[in-house]
Amino acid sequence: MTRRSPTLAVWPTLAVWLRALRPLAHGNIAPPILLGQLLALEAGHALTLGAFVLAHAFGLLDHAFIVFANDLADHETDRDNLTHTPFSGGSRVVPEALESLEALRRAAIGAALALLLLTGLAALVLDRPLAPLFAVGAIALLWAYGHAPVRLAHRGGAELLQGLGVGAVLPLWGFYAQAGTLARFPWRALAPLVALHTIGNVITALPDTPSDRRANKRTWPVRVGERRAREHVLVGLALTLALLGLVVRTTLSPWLTLGVLTLPSLSLALSLRWLADGDAEHRSACLRFVLATAGALGLAQLAWCLGLFLRGSP
């Protein structure tokens, strides 16, 4: 009998855990942290490698906790989900029996403890005394999102919770990790960011509507219907881009402001092609609508980052 190499046997396990980590989801985490750091640059603080590593190490651990804990919370709904996409419906490692709930639970706890340890060290060694509060806040918001006793993802209201967690906590963390203080943080910047990530929750819930409806999970598309939810996404993004323009024009030149708004506006306009037939059962059209609207959300943040960087460059 041929014995399998222990080295080769490791690779399937690594592949499963890479899938459980859902790398694409980091597109929600890294941009608001980077934006917070560039807002610190705009406020007169120097960008340093150590602060950059600290900020994004937090993001990676927070990301791991989010995806593991969400898979735990939604494993029953995910088993019934036939319309999942690479951006929604969980990692699928539990429904496809690739990993156990207990392993995910240990991984989620490990990520949370690592996040607390990182921020504790930042407080003690790097003179960031508020750092552990960011970790506690991120963990508490995620727990309230999907887990008992709050479970807003099931009861309704999770949209704003995600808006606050990603659109407020993360840019504030990026600024604080870079600057060591929240003094001179431009609080007006939080309005479009919270709005963008509140809408982002609705976008990623669209493909999961049939299974969420059967599970009595009161996401926005379940509550108002898929077509109306898509309309709300388009109107919400258009208004948020207008608000973003008002915010960035106070610090960026007219040309940079125009540049910040152009690409997300084009991506938003493209999504109109799938407004009518983007229900979850039409998986291709639904995915395209999600990609175009999520693209507008991501491009708005990245273009804002670029505008701040160009403004701050000599």
C-alpha positions in Angstrom: 0.0 0.0 0.0 1.3 3.4 -1.0 1.5 5.8 2.0 0.5 9.4 1.5 3.2 12.0 2.2 2.4 14.0 5.3 3.5 17.1 3.4 1.0 16.5 0.6 -1.7 15.7 3.2 -1.4 19.2 4.6 -2.4 21.0 1.4 -6.1 20.0 1.4 -6.5 21.2 4.9 -4.8 24.5 4.0 -7.1 24.9 1.0 -10.1 24.4 3.2 -9.0 27.0 5.7 -8.1 29.4 3.0 -11.7 29.0 1.7 -13.1 29.4 5.2 -11.1 32.7 5.5 -12.9 34.0 2.3 -10.1 36.3 1.1 -12.5 38.3 -1.2 -14.3 39.5 2.0 -11.1 41.5 2.9 -12.2 44.0 0.3 -14.6 45.2 2.9 -12.0 45.5 5.6 -8.8 46.9 4.2 -10.1 50.0 2.4 -11.7 51.8 5.4 -8.6 51.1 7.5 -6.3 52.5 4.8 -8.7 55.5 4.4 -8.4 56.2 8.1 -4.6 56.1 7.8 -4.7 58.6 4.9 -7.0 60.8 6.8 -4.3 60.9 9.5 -1.8 61.9 6.8 -4.2 64.7 5.8 -4.4 65.8 9.5 -0.6 66.2 9.6 0.6 62.9 11.0 3.4 61.0 9.3 2.8 57.6 7.8 5.1 55.0 9.3 5.7 51.3 8.5 5.1 50.2 12.1 1.7 51.9 12.3 0.7 50.6 8.9 1.5 47.0 9.9 -0.3 47.4 13.2 -3.4 48.8 11.5 -3.7 46.0 8.9 -2.7 43.2 11.3 -5.8 44.3 13.2 -7.8 44.2 10.0 -6.6 40.6 9.2 -7.5 39.3 12.6 -10.8 41.1 12.6 -11.5 39.7 9.2 -10.8 36.1 10.4 -13.1 36.5 13.4 -15.9 37.9 11.2 -15.9 35.2 8.6 -15.5 32.3 11.2 -18.1 33.7 13.5 -20.6 34.4 10.7 -20.2 30.9 9.4 -21.0 29.6 12.9 -24.1 31.8 13.2 -25.4 31.0 9.7 -24.6 27.4 9.3 -28.2 26.2 9.2 -29.3 28.9 6.7 -26.2 28.2 4.6 -27.1 24.5 4.3 -30.4 25.6 2.6 -28.8 28.2 0.4 -28.9 27.3 -3.3 -28.2 30.8 -4.6 -24.9 31.5 -2.9 -22.1 33.4 -4.7 -18.4 34.0 -3.9 -19.5 37.1 -2.0 -22.5 35.7 0.0 -23.8 32.5 1.6 -20.7 31.9 3.7 -17.6 29.9 3.0 -19.6 26.7 2.5 -17.0 24.6 4.4 -19.6 23.4 7.0 -22.5 22.7 4.5 -20.1 20.8 2.3 -18.7 18.8 5.3 -15.2 20.1 4.7 -14.8 21.3 8.3 -16.6 21.0 11.6 -18.5 23.5 13.6 -16.3 22.9 16.5 -13.2 23.7 14.5 -14.7 26.9 13.3 -15.7 27.8 16.8 -12.1 27.3 18.0 -10.8 29.4 15.1 -13.2 32.2 15.8 -12.2 32.2 19.5 -8.6 32.1 18.5 -8.9 35.1 16.1 -10.8 37.1 18.8 -8.1 36.3 21.4 -5.3 37.2 19.0 -7.1 40.5 18.2 -7.2 41.3 22.0 -3.6 40.3 22.4 -2.4 42.5 19.5 -4.3 45.5 20.8 -3.1 44.8 24.3 0.5 44.8 23.1 -0.2 48.0 21.1 -1.4 49.7 24.3 1.6 48.6 26.4 4.4 48.9 23.9 3.3 51.3 21.2 1.6 53.9 23.3 -1.9 53.2 21.9 -3.9 53.0 25.1 -7.3 52.9 23.4 -6.4 50.0 21.1 -8.1 47.3 23.2 -11.3 49.3 23.0 -11.3 48.9 19.3 -10.9 45.2 19.6 -13.7 44.9 22.1 -16.0 47.1 20.0 -15.3 45.1 16.8 -15.9 41.7 18.6 -19.1 43.0 20.3 -20.6 44.4 17.1 -20.0 41.2 15.3 -21.5 39.1 18.1 -24.6 41.3 18.2 -24.8 40.9 14.4 -25.3 37.2 14.2 -25.3 35.6 17.7 -27.6 35.3 20.6 -29.1 37.1 22.4 -29.2 40.0 20.0 -28.9 38.4 16.5 -29.8 41.5 14.5 -29.0 39.7 11.3 -32.1 37.6 12.0 -34.3 40.1 13.7 -33.6 43.1 11.4 -31.3 46.1 11.8 -28.1 44.4 10.9 -27.6 46.8 8.0 -26.8 49.7 10.3 -24.7 47.5 12.6 -22.5 46.6 9.6 -22.4 50.3 8.6 -21.1 51.2 12.1 -18.7 48.3 12.4 -17.0 48.7 9.0 -17.8 52.3 8.1 -17.0 53.9 11.5 -14.9 51.5 13.7 -12.4 50.6 11.0 -11.5 54.1 9.7 -11.3 55.4 13.2 -9.0 52.5 14.0 -6.8 53.2 11.0 -6.5 56.9 12.0 -5.8 56.0 15.6 -3.2 53.3 14.8 -1.4 55.8 12.6 -1.7 58.9 14.8 -1.9 57.6 18.3 -4.8 60.0 18.9 -8.3 60.8 17.6 -7.7 64.5 17.8 -8.2 66.2 14.5 -10.1 63.2 13.1 -12.5 64.6 10.4 -15.8 63.3 11.8 -17.7 64.4 8.7 -15.9 61.6 6.9 -17.9 58.9 8.8 -21.3 59.9 7.2 -20.6 58.6 3.7 -18.6 55.7 5.0 -21.3 54.4 7.4 -23.9 54.9 4.6 -21.7 53.0 2.1 -21.3 50.0 4.4 -24.9 50.0 5.5 -25.8 49.7 1.8 -23.1 47.1 1.4 -25.0 44.8 3.8 -28.0 45.0 1.6 -26.0 44.3 -1.5 -24.4 41.1 -0.2 -27.8 39.9 1.2 -29.5 40.0 -2.2 -28.3 36.6 -3.5 -29.3 34.9 -0.2 -32.9 36.1 -0.2 -34.6 32.8 -0.9 -32.8 30.9 1.9 -33.0 33.9 4.3 -36.8 34.1 3.6 -37.3 30.4 4.4 -35.2 30.9 7.6 -37.3 33.9 8.7 -34.1 36.0 8.6 -35.2 39.6 8.3 -32.7 41.0 5.9 -33.6 44.1 4.0 -34.4 42.2 0.7 -36.6 39.8 2.7 -38.5 42.7 4.3 -39.0 44.9 1.3 -38.6 42.4 -1.7 -35.7 41.9 -4.0 -36.7 44.5 -6.7 -37.3 47.2 -4.2 -34.1 46.4 -2.3 -32.2 46.8 -5.6 -33.9 50.1 -6.2 -33.0 51.2 -2.6 -29.3 50.2 -3.2 -29.2 52.3 -6.4 -30.8 55.4 -4.8 -28.8 55.0 -1.6 -25.5 54.7 -3.5 -26.3 57.7 -5.7 -27.2 59.9 -2.6 -24.1 58.6 -0.8 -21.8 59.5 -3.7 -23.4 63.0 -3.7 -22.7 63.2 0.0 -19.1 62.0 -0.5 -18.6 64.7 -3.1 -19.6 67.3 -0.5 -17.3 65.9 2.1 -14.2 65.5 -0.1 -14.5 68.8 -1.8 -13.7 70.5 1.5 -10.1 69.1 1.3 -9.5 68.0 -2.3 -9.2 70.1 -5.4 -12.2 70.1 -7.8 -10.3 67.8 -10.2 -9.4 65.3 -7.5 -13.0 65.5 -6.3 -14.2 64.7 -9.8 -11.8 61.8 -10.0 -13.0 60.4 -6.7 -16.6 60.3 -8.0 -16.1 59.2 -11.6 -15.3 55.5 -11.4 -17.9 54.6 -8.7 -20.5 56.6 -10.7 -19.8 54.6 -13.8 -20.0 51.3 -11.9 -23.3 52.4 -10.4 -24.6 53.3 -13.8 -23.6 49.9 -15.2 -25.6 48.1 -12.5 -28.8 49.6 -14.1 -28.5 46.8 -16.7 -29.5 44.2 -14.1 -32.1 46.2 -12.1 -35.1 44.5 -13.7 -33.9 40.8 -13.7 -31.5 40.7 -10.8 -33.5 38.4 -8.5 -31.5 35.7 -6.7 -33.0 32.9 -8.8 -31.4 34.6 -11.9 -28.0 33.9 -10.5 -25.9 35.4 -13.3 -27.9 38.7 -13.4 -27.9 38.9 -9.6 -24.2 38.3 -9.4 -23.6 41.0 -12.0 -25.8 43.5 -10.1 -23.9 42.7 -6.9 -20.5 43.1 -8.6 -21.4 46.4 -10.2 -22.9 48.0 -7.0 -20.2 46.5 -4.7 -17.7 47.8 -7.2 -19.1 51.3 -6.9 -18.8 51.0 -3.1 -15.2 49.8 -3.2 -14.1 52.2 -5.9 -15.5 55.2 -3.9 -13.2 54.3 -1.0 -10.2 53.5 -3.1 -10.5 56.6 -5.2 -10.9 58.7 -2.0 -7.7 57.0 -0.7 -5.9 57.9 -3.9 -7.1 61.5 -3.8 -5.9 61.9 -0.2 -2.5 60.3 -1.1 -2.0 62.6 -4.1 -3.0 65.6 -2.0 -0.5 64.6 0.7 2.3 63.8 -1.7 5.0 66.5 -2.2 
